[in-house]
Amino acid sequence: MKIGIDASNIRSGGGKHHLLSFIKASLEINKDVSFVLVSNKQINDQFVNNDRVYTITNTLLNSFNFCAFFSQVLLSNKYFKTNQCDLVFAPGGIFLSRFRPFYTMSQNMLPFDIKELEGFSYFKKLKFKLIKRLQLFTFRKSNGVIFLTHYAKEIIQSSLGANKNCKVIPHGIIQQSNNNYSYSNKVFKILYVSDFLPYKHHFNVVKAVSEMILEGYNIELTLIGKKDKREYNKIKNLINPNVTLSKNIKILGSVDYTEVIRYYQKSTLFLFASTCENLPFIVLEAMSFGLPIISSNKRPMSNIINGKNVLFNSHKVETIKKTILNNMSRNKLLDISKKNFESSKEYIWRNNVSETLSFFSSMK
């Protein structure tokens, strides 16, 4: 099977993570699969000298996302037909080419969450409304849609209509062979990995931990993720005047994946405060490293992580504090660690690839 991959609008984050992992896992698992990858140079360079991945790029694809859609509309049909693709997979959720058959994937819940969009500027809201329209158009025209969770399927199908061919196929992750989580009573180290965005509630997390530190708790908080100027400045204004807070709360910004792994390995507790997600890779990865996790009480996180009293209301600082306090016991953390590690084994790339390729074959 020769699969065309239209990755015109995939640049970073979970979308890039899925794309690269899906292609690499497919090549390992199924020897009869090859790909024609249409994307930007940064992504294409991951498959240099791989004779089963033919890569295509152009100036538009290496420009802004808006320009990349012109490439999709004007050139994708030619690219995939010339290379005799059996089908096209558009994991970015928007596909405006005339090529058929094609399949797509829903990875972004934000355009479908009106409440969470309130935290964005007027122009950002317009952008997400346009994305929602284009995604629904794509889903309706597609031969099939992949959802990552039943939660996403429920929400989006209410707009899409119930007759669309679709399947729930969760992401895979690189599973750790052993659970090496250990509890240290020296410093309670909390890790939060996520880009700074309004619905990620970084400020409330920092406020909760700051109050606990000032109350005498020996806690360190590390924030990893691309900084948003507004959220970042609010946090800096909160912690900078106090030497203790500045020392115990570290804002690292974006770091290499190998560095993220290092923080997984030395953290006591993983915190995730986002209130708008589809299936966050970062939570699944933290589970694979055996990390105990506390999270916002929103789906799908509430369906994924293990433990009692591990969910909080991200809008309320007091509930974040209370949930941290409820999860500082060594025995409880070790128990949650074991359960999360076992649950992470449900998310493996072999299953994802097998189910995805089977879906493509059954719907042609």
Secondary structure, DSSP 8 states (H G I E B T S, - for coil): -EEEEE-TT--SHHHHHHHHHHHHHHHHH-TT-EEEEE--HHHHGGGTT-TTEEEE--TGGGS-HHHHHHHHHHHHHHHHHHTT-SEEEETTS------SSEEEEE---GGG-HHHHTTS-HHHHHHHHHHHHHHHHHHHHSSEEEESSHHHHHHHHHHH-TTS-EEE----B---SS------SS-EEEEEE----GGG-HHHHHHHHHHHHHTT--EEEEEES---HHHHHHHHHHHTT-HHHHHHEEEEES--HHHHHHHHHH-SEEEE--S--SS-HHHHHHHHTT--EEEES-TTHHHH--SSS-EE-TT-HHHHHHHHHTT--HHHHHHHHHHHHHHHTT-BHHHHHHHHHHHHHHH-
